[in-house]
């Protein structure tokens, strides 16, 4: 049938069906393209014929600009009445009940092929609704069913790699780690925020994140991190809230509430026992059941019961004999049956090791692409009777319920500018409230009226005194060049030297600041970029009114 039909709907949405090319439909600014199955192709032919011959009236079938369209009913899960009913719900449970009903209506209209496609992230591609974004952190929507592309951002110290890289320079797996990832505000470390012992700081953290997620048209935040700082050398300690499970849960709850209050989905991670990076994908964590509940599970329990977390991320490691993403004890008995969790469980990237066992254990969503839950693997499992279509429906029902509940189906995917100035000030305020003075021998506070010279000292091989220090920061490279999940690409940064000078100027001080960098052997140095001996560096420090030393280690995902 070499023709295509077009029909203008009352809300200006367009549906296009073409039986001879890949199926492409546009709705509410969303475009999805895929090769139709024979069943879908038949549907497309029928729809195309109906639209072309009369679906829009006689004139519209001929392309007559003066033709008027006949009213077309919205899908029942997108009807004005059911949207209003959800909006008018007075309790969280009532709102979720309506969202769940909408999810069931949607599932009843989907083919098995569509359902299998929706179970996993998409291979890197241009985001259908955002042609300026090449991304690999999303589930491609189905516009014909009004299913939006679900867009996901990494975290937790701000919006990390976030499904929008430059399509002109990024290809393939570069979508997951690229310095062209959409810019966001880099926040102080989560452990710093926890050091404030103030849930208000965690709430402010979540407010910045949630606001910028809506600016960038993102839906899911893979954070907060609720693992324990059991090892002082854990590579991701800066992403977590420390070694106290109750403090971790308290801060996590405040952050989750702030994010989800903005119509978004927070995803506490990594569930559970992911307290080291070394061998994280294969290590077996044997944890006493009581210890697991009192320490490792407690923050997640608080996130579910006190914050209503809409999703959870399962971890790479094994716990008490089972992969975290295959543990019926953890995902079923504890998470859902004991805690009453009604959200969905997503895998960490490539964390799933099987097809049927993960689905049977309670997994709902595979990221980042079709792997263990590819259409071929799911088809084989279905044919063997290892899984059932009802299990696929249940996994999608859980995710769709949360998407409906948080309004993701009901708003367009459109990006707006981020107010980096305002959010940068909020990030600085979080940092101020997070700073902990362990000892003061009279050096602080600086007297802006009497101090004349300040020396800032650091190592030539470390970032600390030279540039912004963050997880994965690389010497001589801008933030966003590495660092795993916390790899935020900021709009701007302030070096320590600039920051000190800015503060002094704001205080009306005329003090000068020198930057001294020493080599690892303490044999040579530079003073404001000029070569100097180590003795000269010592003399300059001794002559200063105040000395600030900045040193430490840089941690990041993937290593301890």
C-alpha positions in Angstrom: 0.0 0.0 0.0 2.3 2.8 -1.2 0.5 5.6 0.6 0.6 7.3 4.0 -2.2 8.8 6.0 -2.1 11.8 8.2 -4.7 13.0 10.6 -4.7 16.2 12.7 -5.9 15.4 16.2 -7.8 18.0 18.4 -4.7 18.6 20.5 -2.5 19.1 17.4 -0.8 15.7 17.7 -0.1 13.9 14.5 -0.2 10.2 13.8 1.6 9.0 10.6 1.4 5.4 9.4 3.4 4.1 6.4 3.2 0.5 5.4 6.3 0.5 3.1 8.9 2.1 5.3 10.0 1.8 9.0 7.1 2.7 11.2 7.5 6.3 12.3 5.0 8.2 14.4 5.0 11.6 16.0 2.9 12.6 19.0 3.3 15.6 21.2 6.8 16.3 19.9 7.8 12.6 20.3 9.0 10.6 17.3 9.8 6.9 17.4 11.1 4.8 14.5 11.4 1.0 14.3 10.9 -1.7 11.8 7.4 -3.1 12.3 6.7 -6.8 12.9 4.3 -8.5 10.5 1.5 -7.8 13.0 2.4 -4.2 13.4 2.9 -3.8 9.6 -0.7 -5.1 9.1 -1.9 -2.6 11.7 0.0 0.1 10.0 -1.5 -0.8 6.6 -5.0 -0.8 8.1 -4.4 2.5 9.9 -2.9 4.1 6.8 -5.8 3.0 4.6 -8.3 4.2 7.2 -6.7 7.6 7.5 -6.0 8.1 3.9 -9.6 7.1 2.8 -11.7 8.7 5.4 -10.2 8.9 8.9 -9.9 12.7 8.6 -12.9 13.3 6.3 -12.9 13.3 2.5 -11.0 16.5 2.0 -8.2 15.4 4.4 -7.7 12.2 2.5 -6.8 14.3 -0.5 -4.6 16.7 1.5 -7.2 19.4 1.3 -5.9 22.2 3.5 -9.5 23.4 4.2 -10.6 20.0 5.5 -11.6 19.6 9.1 -10.7 16.6 11.2 -13.2 14.4 13.0 -12.8 14.2 16.8 -10.4 11.4 17.8 -10.7 10.0 21.3 -7.6 9.9 23.4 -6.2 6.6 24.6 -8.1 5.6 27.7 -4.9 5.8 29.8 -4.4 9.4 28.6 -8.0 10.6 28.8 -8.7 14.0 30.4 -11.0 12.4 33.0 -8.4 9.8 34.2 -5.7 12.5 34.3 -7.9 14.7 36.3 -8.9 11.9 38.7 -5.2 11.2 39.4 -4.5 14.9 39.9 -7.5 15.2 42.3 -6.4 12.2 44.4 -5.9 13.4 48.0 -3.5 10.7 49.2 -0.4 9.1 47.8 -2.0 5.7 47.8 -5.0 7.0 45.9 -2.8 8.7 43.3 -0.8 5.5 42.9 -4.0 3.4 42.5 -5.1 5.6 39.6 -1.7 5.4 38.1 -1.7 1.7 38.4 -5.1 1.6 36.6 -3.6 3.6 33.8 -0.7 1.2 33.5 -3.1 -1.7 33.2 -5.0 0.1 30.4 -1.8 0.7 28.5 -0.5 -2.8 28.9 -3.8 -4.1 27.5 -3.1 -2.2 24.2 0.5 -3.3 23.7 1.8 -6.2 21.6 4.4 -8.6 23.0 7.1 -7.2 20.8 6.4 -3.7 22.2 6.5 -5.0 25.7 9.8 -6.7 25.2 11.3 -3.5 23.7 10.1 -1.5 26.7 11.9 -3.8 29.2 15.3 -2.5 28.5 17.3 0.6 27.7 17.9 1.5 24.1 21.2 1.2 22.2 22.8 4.7 21.8 20.8 6.8 19.4 19.4 10.3 18.8 16.8 10.8 21.5 13.6 10.8 19.5 12.1 13.9 21.1 15.4 15.8 21.3 17.3 15.7 18.0 20.1 17.7 19.6 20.9 14.8 22.0 22.7 11.6 21.2 22.1 9.4 24.2 22.3 5.9 25.6 20.5 6.3 28.9 16.9 6.0 27.9 14.0 3.7 26.9 12.8 4.7 23.5 9.1 5.6 23.7 6.3 4.4 21.5 4.5 7.5 20.2 1.5 5.6 18.8 0.7 4.6 22.4 1.7 7.9 23.9 4.6 6.3 25.7 7.3 8.9 26.1 11.0 8.2 26.0 12.1 7.6 29.6 15.3 9.5 30.2 17.8 8.6 32.9 20.7 10.5 34.5 23.6 9.2 36.5 24.5 10.6 39.9 24.8 11.2 42.8 26.8 14.4 43.2 24.8 16.3 40.5 23.6 15.2 37.1 26.4 13.0 35.7 26.3 11.5 32.2 22.7 12.2 31.3 21.5 11.0 28.0 22.4 14.1 26.0 25.8 14.2 24.3 26.7 16.1 21.1 25.5 14.1 18.1 28.2 15.7 15.9 31.1 14.3 17.9 29.7 11.3 19.8 29.1 7.9 18.5 28.4 4.4 19.9 29.4 3.8 23.5 30.7 7.4 23.7 27.1 8.2 24.7 27.8 6.8 28.2 31.0 8.8 28.9 31.5 12.0 27.0 32.8 15.5 28.0 29.9 16.8 25.8 27.3 15.5 28.2 24.7 18.1 29.0 26.1 20.5 31.6 24.8 20.7 35.1 25.8 22.0 38.6 28.5 19.9 40.3 27.6 19.6 44.0 29.8 18.9 47.0 30.4 15.2 47.8 27.5 13.3 49.4 29.7 12.6 52.4 30.3 16.3 52.9 26.6 16.9 52.9 26.2 14.2 55.5 28.8 15.8 57.6 26.4 18.7 58.2 24.1 16.3 60.0 21.3 18.4 58.6 18.5 16.9 56.5 17.9 20.4 55.2 21.2 20.3 53.4 20.3 17.0 51.8 16.9 18.5 50.8 18.7 21.5 49.2 20.9 18.9 47.4 17.8 17.2 45.9 16.2 20.5 45.0 19.2 21.5 42.8 19.2 18.1 41.2 15.5 18.0 40.7 15.3 21.5 39.2 18.1 20.7 36.7 16.6 17.4 35.8 13.4 19.2 34.7 15.5 21.8 32.9 17.1 19.0 30.9 13.9 17.0 30.5 15.2 14.0 32.5 13.0 11.7 34.5 15.1 9.3 36.6 18.0 10.0 38.9 20.2 7.0 39.6 20.9 8.1 43.2 21.2 8.7 46.1 24.0 6.2 47.0 23.1 4.5 50.2 26.0 2.1 50.6 28.2 2.2 53.7 31.7 3.6 54.0 32.8 0.3 55.5 36.2 0.6 53.9 38.2 3.9 54.3 39.7 3.3 50.9 36.4 2.6 49.1 36.6 4.4 45.7 33.0 5.6 45.9 32.9 6.8 49.6 32.5 10.4 48.3 29.3 9.4 46.7 27.8 8.0 49.9 26.7 9.5 53.2 29.3 7.8 55.4 29.5 4.8 57.8 26.4 5.5 59.9 23.3 3.7 58.5 20.8 5.9 60.3 22.5 9.1 59.2 22.7 7.7 55.6 19.0 6.9 55.6 18.0 10.2 57.1 20.0 12.2 54.5 18.8 9.9 51.7 15.2 10.3 52.6 15.4 14.1 52.5 17.1 14.0 49.1 14.6 11.5 47.6 11.6 13.5 48.8 13.0 16.7 47.3 13.6 15.1 43.9 10.3 13.2 43.7 8.4 16.3 44.8 9.3 17.7 41.4 7.6 14.9 39.4 10.7 12.8 39.1 11.9 9.3 40.1 14.7 8.8 42.5 16.6 5.5 42.4 18.5 4.6 45.7 21.5 2.4 44.9 23.3 0.0 45.1 21.0 -2.7 46.6 22.7 -4.2 48.5 26.2 -4.9 50.0 28.1 -3.0 47.3 30.7 -1.6 49.8 33.8 -2.1 47.6 34.8 -1.5 44.0 37.5 -4.1 43.8 36.1 -7.2 42.0 32.6 -5.6 42.4 31.0 -7.6 39.6 32.1 -11.0 40.9 32.6 -10.7 44.7 30.5 -12.7 47.1 29.5 -10.8 50.1 28.6 -13.1 53.0 26.6 -10.9 55.5 25.0 -12.1 58.7 21.3 -11.6 58.4 21.0 -9.5 61.5 24.0 -7.4 60.5 22.6 -6.9 57.0 19.3 -5.6 58.4 20.9 -3.4 61.1 23.5 -1.8 58.8 23.3 -2.5 55.1 19.6 -2.7 54.6 18.5 0.0 57.0 19.1 3.1 54.7 17.2 1.4 51.9 14.3 0.5 54.2 14.1 4.1 55.3 14.2 5.2 51.6 11.2 2.9 50.8 9.1 3.4 53.9 9.8 7.1 54.8 10.5 8.6 51.3 8.4 6.4 49.1 11.3 5.8 46.7 9.8 5.0 43.2 12.7 2.8 42.2 15.7 0.8 43.4 18.9 -0.1 41.6 20.2 -3.6 42.2 24.0 -4.0 42.6 26.8 -5.9 40.8 27.9 -8.0 43.7 26.6 -11.3 45.1 25.0 -11.5 48.5 24.8 -14.7 50.5 25.0 -16.9 47.5 23.0 -15.0 44.9 23.5 -12.1 42.5 21.9 -9.0 43.9 19.8 -8.9 40.8 18.7 -12.5 41.2 18.0 -12.7 44.9 14.4 -13.5 45.7 15.2 -13.0 49.4 16.4 -9.4 48.8 14.1 -8.3 46.0 11.0 -10.3 46.9 10.9 -11.3 50.6 12.5 -8.2 52.0 12.0 -5.3 49.5 8.4 -6.1 48.4 6.8 -8.4 50.9 8.2 -6.9 54.1 8.7 -3.3 53.2 5.8 -3.0 50.9 7.8 -1.5 48.0 5.6 -0.8 45.0 8.1 0.8 42.7 10.4 -0.9 40.1 13.9 -2.4 40.2 16.4 -1.4 37.6 19.8 -3.1 37.1 23.1 -1.3 37.4 24.7 -1.2 34.0 25.3 -4.7 32.8 24.7 -6.1 36.3 22.2 -8.8 35.2 23.7 -12.2 34.6 20.6 -14.1 33.4 17.3 -13.9 31.6 14.7 -16.0 33.5 16.2 -15.9 37.1 16.3 -12.1 37.2 12.7 -11.8 36.1 11.6 -14.5 38.5 13.5 -12.8 41.3 11.7 -9.5 40.8 13.7 -7.4 38.3 11.8 -5.0 36.2 14.2 -3.1 34.0 17.5 -3.8 32.3 20.1 -1.1 31.6 21.7 0.1 29.5 20.6 -1.9 26.5 19.0 -5.2 25.4 21.3 -7.9 26.7 20.0 -10.6 29.0 16.5 -9.3 28.2 17.0 -9.0 24.5 13.9 -10.0 22.4 15.7 -13.2 21.4 16.5 -14.2 24.9 13.1 -13.4 26.2 11.5 -15.3 23.3 13.6 -18.3 24.1 12.6 -18.2 27.8 9.0 -17.8 26.9 9.1 -20.8 24.5 10.7 -22.9 27.1 8.1 -22.0 29.7 10.8 -20.4 32.0 8.9 -17.2 32.1 5.4 -16.1 31.2 3.9 -13.1 29.4 2.3 -12.2 32.7 5.7 -11.7 34.3 6.7 -9.3 31.6 3.4 -7.4 32.2 4.2 -7.2 35.9 7.6 -5.8 35.4 6.3 -3.1 33.0 3.3 -2.4 35.3 5.6 -1.5 38.1 7.6 1.0 36.0 4.6 2.5 34.2 2.7 3.0 37.5 5.6 5.1 38.7 5.9 7.0 35.4 2.1 7.8 35.5 2.2 8.7 39.2 5.0 11.2 38.7 3.5 12.8 35.7 6.0 11.6 33.1 3.3 10.6 30.6 1.5 13.9 31.0 4.2 16.4 30.2 6.1 17.1 27.0 9.8 16.4 26.7 11.4 19.8 26.2 14.5 21.4 27.6 14.8 24.8 29.2 17.9 26.8 30.3 19.5 26.0 33.6 20.1 29.0 36.0 23.7 28.2 36.7 24.3 31.3 38.7 21.5 30.6 41.2 22.3 26.9 41.4 26.0 27.6 41.8 25.3 29.7 44.8 23.2 26.9 46.3 26.0 24.5 45.7 28.4 26.8 47.5 26.0 27.2 50.4 25.7 23.4 50.7 29.5 23.3 50.8 29.7 26.0 53.5 27.2 24.1 55.7 29.0 20.8 55.1 32.5 22.1 56.1 33.6 20.7 59.5 36.4 22.4 61.5 38.1 19.6 63.4 40.5 21.9 65.3 41.3 25.6 65.5 44.5 26.9 67.1 43.6 30.5 66.5 44.4 30.6 62.8 40.7 31.1 61.8 38.9 33.2 61.0 41.3 35.3 58.9 41.3 38.9 59.8 40.8 40.6 56.5 42.0 43.9 57.9 45.4 42.7 59.1 46.4 39.7 56.9 48.7 40.7 54.1 50.0 37.5 52.5 48.6 34.1 52.1 50.4 31.1 50.6 48.4 28.2 49.0 50.5 25.0 48.9 49.8 21.8 47.0 51.5 19.0 45.1 52.3 19.3 41.4 50.9 15.8 40.8 47.5 16.5 42.6 44.5 18.5 41.6 43.7 19.8 45.0 45.5 23.2 45.0 45.2 23.6 41.3 41.7 22.9 40.1 38.3 21.7 41.3 38.6 18.4 43.2 35.9 15.9 42.6 35.6 12.2 42.1 37.6 11.1 39.2 39.1 14.6 38.6 42.1 14.4 36.3 45.1 16.7 36.6 45.1 19.2 33.7 41.7 18.2 32.4 38.4 19.9 33.0 35.7 18.3 35.2 33.7 15.9 33.1 36.7 14.1 31.6 36.3 11.1 33.8 35.0 9.9 37.1 32.3 7.3 36.4 28.8 7.9 37.8 29.7 11.3 39.4 31.2 12.7 36.2 29.3 16.0 36.1 30.2 18.4 33.3 29.9 21.8 35.0 29.0 25.1 33.3 31.9 26.7 35.1 34.4 26.0 37.9 36.3 28.1 40.4 39.9 27.1 41.3 41.0 27.3 44.9 43.3 30.3 44.1 40.4 32.1 42.4 38.1 31.3 45.3 40.4 32.6 48.0 41.0 35.8 46.0 37.3 36.2 45.5 36.6 35.9 49.2 39.3 38.4 50.2 38.1 40.9 47.6 34.5 40.5 49.0 35.9 41.2 52.5 37.6 44.3 51.3 41.1 42.8 51.9 44.2 43.8 49.8 46.0 40.6 50.8 48.0 38.8 48.1 47.9 35.0 47.5 50.7 32.9 46.1 50.4 29.4 44.7 53.2 27.1 45.6 53.4 23.6 44.0 56.0 21.1 45.2 57.1 17.8 43.5 56.6 14.4 45.1 60.2 14.2 46.2 60.1 17.6 47.9 63.2 18.7 45.9 61.7 21.3 43.6 58.8 23.6 43.3 57.0 26.4 41.4 55.9 29.7 42.9 53.1 31.3 40.8 54.2 29.1 37.9 57.9 30.1 38.1 60.5 27.4 38.8 61.9 27.5 42.4 63.9 25.4 44.7 62.3 23.6 47.6 64.2 25.9 50.0 62.7 28.9 48.3 59.2 27.4 48.7 59.8 26.9 52.4 61.0 30.5 52.8 58.0 31.9 51.0 55.7 29.9 53.2 57.5 30.9 56.4 57.2 34.6 55.5 53.5 34.4 54.8 50.9 35.6 57.3 48.9 32.4 56.7 49.4 29.1 54.9 46.7 26.9 53.4 47.7 23.3 52.5 45.5 21.3 50.1 46.2 17.6 49.7 44.5 14.3 49.6 43.7 11.4 47.3 41.3 11.3 44.3 38.8 8.4 44.4 36.4 7.3 41.7 34.1 4.5 40.6 35.7 1.2 39.6 38.7 1.2 42.0 39.4 1.4 45.7 
